[in-house]
């Protein structure tokens, strides 16, 4: 889906070259607050039907690069790619199980990382440099969960989609420079993981949200 949308965006940029407007490129820095809520359930153990839930959060400074096209009326379409990655939790969560179920004793640790965060966005001007922003976001979630018991197992990775909403302010400086200050909220789709063990093991489902306060600087051509 991401590749399709990037292709459509590139086609739009090429198609709009004949219209009045300008192409801009730039970099940004964000203070990002990542939060997640997860649920763990056993895959096949019938004697333990409990549902374990946990919340996690992490703050990070996130750099990104972007390219966009702005029409003369201020309407802008663009693509943003985050450079680097961020943990979902500020620390690795660990617990020790002492279960009556065979092969269930052991240490379980959990952590996850998000990277390859890309956004296709549109900015709608409303008044005096203020604009509303919306977009489609895609990111990779890499799990770092492990179980050290007899049935040791790990979880796979996933690509997650989401929608971005926010508001910002844009202004220009010099001959071709511009800057933006914005706040956004990204609501990601739910993601599910299953342990790699074929017997017993657990399923995990999680919801991710990302809030970003961003300052961007760019150059128009």
N, C-alpha and C positions, 0 to 999 in steps of 0.2 A: 504493500500500500504506500509506504514512504517513497519508494522509487517512482511509482506512478505519479504521486503528487509533485515530486521534484521535477519530473518531466513536464507536467502541466504548467508548473511555475516557470520553467525555462522557456516553454513555448509562449507563455504570456509575455515574458520579458522581451522576447524577440519580436512578437507581434506588436507590442506597444512602442517599439523603437520609432515607428513612423508617426506617433502621436506626440503632442507636447508633453514634456515631462523630463525627468532626469534619473539616472541610475546612481545609487549611493552604495558605498561599502564602508564598513567600520568595525570597531571592536567594542565590547562592553564588559563591564564587571558587575556581578550581582552578589548580594547577600541572600543566600537561599536557605530556607528552612524546610527540611524534608521530614515528613511525618508518615507513619505507617501503623496500621492496625492489623494484626494477624491472628489466625485461628489454627490450631493444630488438633487433628483427630487421628485416632489409630485406624490403620487400613483394614485389618482383619481381626484384631483382638476383640473378642465378643464379651470378655469379662470386664473390660474397661471401656465404658461408653462415655467417659468424661470428655468435655471440650475445653481445651486450654487456650486462653487468649492472652495477648500481650500488646502493649503499645511501644513504639520506638520513635525516636526523633534525633535529628542531627542538624547542625548549622554548618554552612560552608561558604567560602568565597569562590564564586564560579565565574571564570572568564569565558567569553564566547566571541565568535566572529559572525558577521551578517552581511548579506547583500540584498538590496531592495530596489524597487522602482516606484517613484512618486510622481503622480500626475500633477498638473498645474493646480487642480482644485484641492491638493493635499492628500487625496486618497493614496494609500501606499500598500503595496504587497511585497513580501520579502521572505527570506529564508535565514534562519539562525541556527548555528551549530555550537554546542557547548564543548569547550576544550577541557578534557580531564574527566574526573569521576568524583563521586561523593558517597560516603557510607550512609546507610539508612539509620544506623544507630551509633551513638557516641562510644559505645563499648560493646564487646562481644557478650552475648547472654549465654550463660552456662548453667546447667542443672545436672544433678546426679540422680538417676532413677534406681530404685531398689524394688523391683517388681516381682510378684509371684509368678508372672508369666515367664516361661523359659526364654532365654536369650534377650530379655528386655532390660537387664541390669547394665548400667554404664553411664558415661558422661555424654550429655548432649550439648552442643554449642551452636549458636545461631548468629549469623551476621549476613548482611546483603549489601551490595554495591550497585549504584546506578551509573551508567555511562552511555556514550553515543546518544546524547539527548539532542534531538533536532526538532525544529519548529517551523512550520509554514504558517505565516501570519498575515493579517490585514489590519491596517490602522485607518480608522474613520475620523477625520477631523470634525470637531464640534464647535470650538470657539477659541480664538486668540492663542493658538498653539496647543490647546488641549485636544486629546484624541482618545477614542475608545479602541481597544485592541482585542482581537480574537484570533484563535489559531488552532491548528492541529499539531499535537506533540507526540513524538515517538521516542522511547528510550529502552535500553537493555537493562535487565535486572539480573545480576550475577549473584547466586546464593553461595554462602560459605558456611552452610550448616553441615554438621557431621555428628555421627553417633559412634562411640567407641566400644559399644558392647559386642557381643558375639556376632550379631547381625549388623555389622557396621554398614552404613550407607550414606549417601550424599544426595543432594537435590540438584536438579538441572537448572538451566537458565531460561529466561523468557524475554520476549520483546513485547512491550506494553504500549498501548495507545491511550491518548487522553486529549482533553480539550482545555485550552487556555483562555482566560478572560482577564481583562485589566483595563487600566487607564494610564495615560501618560501626558507629558508635556514636551513639545519639540520647539527648538529655536535654532537660529543660524548665527554664524560668526564668520568674519572675514569674507572672502570672495565665494568660497564653495564649502566651507565647513558647517557642520551642524552637530547638535547634541540633543540627547533625549534623556528624560528622567521618567521612570515608570514603575508601577507596582502591578504584579500579576499573580493570579492564582491558577494552578494547574490541577485539574481533577483527573486522575488516571483511572483507567478501567481496572477491575479486579484481576488478580493474577493467582493461578493455582500451581502448586508443585507437589509431586509425589516422590517419596524416597525411592532410591534405586534398589532397595531390597525386594526380593520377590515374595518373601514370607514376612508377615507382620509389617513393621515399619509404620510411617505416618504420612498423612496428607496435610498440606499447609495451604491456606488461602489468605490473601492479604490485599489491602487497599492502600494505595499511595497517594499522597497529596504534596504538592510543592508550592511554596510561596516565595516570590522573588522580588526584591527591591533592586532596580537596575539603573545604572548610569551608562549611557552609550555615547560614543563620539564617532563621527564619520565624515566622509568627503563625497561631494556630489560631482558627477561628470556631466 
